[in-house]
Amino acid sequence: MILTDAFWPVFALSSWFSGQQQHQHDESLANGGHHHHHHGHHGHHGHVQPFPGHTLYKLNDGNYIPSPAWGTGTATAREGNATLLVAQALEAGWRHIDCSLIYRNQNGTGEALTASGVPRGELYITSKYDSLTNQSVHEELGLTLAQLQLDYLDLYLIHFPRAAVNGGGLKKVWREMEEVKKMGLVRSIGVSNYDSVELLEEVLEVAEVFPAINQINYSVYNAVDKAPVVALGTQHGILTSAYGELRPITSSPNGPADIIGKQITDRLSKDYGKEVTYAQMIFSWLKSTGVVAVTTTSNKERLKEQVVPFGKDFPLVTAAEARAFEASGWGYKD
Ligand SMILES: NC(=O)c1ccc[n+]([C@@H]2O[C@H](COP(=O)([O-])OP(=O)(O)OC[C@H]3O[C@@H](n4cnc5c(N)ncnc54)[C@H](OP(=O)(O)O)[C@@H]3O)[C@@H](O)[C@H]2O)c1
């Protein structure tokens, strides 16, 4: 473990270490959230890997995904400092790293993963097919694995609908995604930016193995619009994962969702007995509604702050609060 002593107690309090307890947490979360999850058999190893401080969700293929993910696709990680920033995230206890060939920093990310000494089984690595190389999924995945210094990914996504078109069409590309999963090169497969019912239905039509994840831009300012595609996913055991969820803090501060957002933040602070930040409330909202969080920060204090809501002691946002928060952001264009 490379967790610092100062940070360890946060994880120790909010963690669970046996597979049995993790499974119970997963069940209670699924029941407490708005979404229903499939509860098939366990994944590859017949037991659940420990992800201290993270929330685990069971996927429709039997594998588990930890939330939150620390993203490498934000400008701060692109200027050659990916190695440093990924190392910093791992040091702070983050274990799910979200990557892509198109971010052009997988070599640096791979260096940090290897240098960290964190055992492979305690990491969860996502990357994406971009069709940048005019190669098949298998060939482009080979490049990604080499760059990341890995022999398998936990999750591989078609990055956006255009990547499937460029790769020879959705049907061909999804068949290749299913193939690399069968080969064991990736444990789970999914899509990203299939963020309308129409787009996700195209995938369902060609899929023999349904995607496990749909990673989309999802924040309080588009949650109502995206509710139908999230619901379609849920019907098929496809878990939604969100990027851009910090929009009320980053690109749209002082927007109409802040009034209810801050009320919920205050309520959480009272129940938690400690001050909760707006960002933590946003993560608690995602957790409570069964959406995986993909976020990022280069800031050491925020690295600590932003994982806290994923521990099991952090208060959940209620269904009524979530609906009110989402409604208050509806229709807002900045
Ligand atoms: N699938 C896709 O097409 C797609 C698209 C976009 C992103 N992504 C993935 O999602 C990850 C996150 O993307 P995102 O940028 O959209 O996520 P986000 O979680 O909405 O925002 C992260 C940004 O917010 C800033 N931030 C975080 N907390 C803050 C706070 N309390 N106050 C002020 N600023 C704060 C961070 O800057 P600091 O470093 O200063 O904290 C960072 O630049 C990416 O890295 C990428 O891996 C995927």
The ligand as an ORCA input file, in Angstrom:
! r2SCAN-3c Opt
* xyz 0 1
  N     -15.646      9.850    -22.897
  C     -15.427     11.110    -23.240
  O     -15.715     11.536    -24.363
  C     -14.852     12.052    -22.225
  C     -14.961     13.435    -22.420
  C     -14.448     14.286    -21.441
  C     -13.819     13.749    -20.332
  N     -13.704     12.395    -20.173
  C     -12.991     11.817    -19.012
  O     -13.484     12.392    -17.841
  C     -12.423     13.003    -17.091
  C     -12.972     14.191    -16.323
  O     -13.482     15.096    -17.261
  P     -14.082     16.514    -16.947
  O     -13.011     17.516    -16.989
  O     -15.224     16.662    -17.825
  O     -14.523     16.294    -15.446
  P     -15.072     17.146    -14.285
  O     -14.983     16.202    -13.160
  O     -16.384     17.766    -14.598
  O     -14.048     18.362    -14.065
  C     -12.715     18.175    -13.721
  C     -12.071     19.540    -13.729
  O     -12.627     20.288    -12.693
  C     -11.642     20.948    -11.940
  N     -12.098     20.918    -10.543
  C     -12.378     19.821     -9.814
  N     -12.833     20.165     -8.607
  C     -12.843     21.511     -8.570
  C     -13.214     22.438     -7.582
  N     -13.670     22.040     -6.388
  N     -13.110     23.738     -7.892
  C     -12.638     24.144     -9.091
  N     -12.262     23.294    -10.064
  C     -12.384     21.986     -9.811
  C     -10.380     20.169    -12.131
  O      -9.309     21.070    -12.105
  P      -8.167     21.000    -10.962
  O      -7.110     20.132    -11.523
  O      -7.739     22.430    -10.810
  O      -8.804     20.468     -9.706
  C     -10.569     19.549    -13.505
  O      -9.999     20.353    -14.510
  C     -11.388     13.324    -18.147
  O     -10.099     13.468    -17.596
  C     -11.504     12.130    -19.055
  O     -10.755     11.040    -18.527
  C     -14.224     11.554    -21.100
*
